[in-house]
């Protein structure tokens, strides 16, 4: 039941944010990333925001949490659903705008500094979890 509650909360947050259309692969990636965050960290929107922030090592955190469940009862169906979701997020890639420069990974680009924003035509393949975490963070921030 914990996993279903986490998915419900994630879907509600993502739908009300209006960031992406429900039913798209992007929506699904955001839903799964947010559900994993909610399920693995417990209640607390501030904690979810911190976990999904750009400078947080989200994928390593998820891997560690799934490798060492909180207690013996955590090895039930909820953990199995979370692990299956994590496998799907890692195995799926999505084509999306390259946000690395805007996020400051390679330093601030000249176009972002000038207020031009993201070049939507410059697309790269990303693991679904990377796009999902960014969408999850934005949905939480806009709540």
Helices and strands as residue ranges (DSSP letters): H 2-17, H 25-41, H 45-52, H 58-67, G 72-75, H 77-91, E 93-97, H 110-113, E 123-127, H 128-142
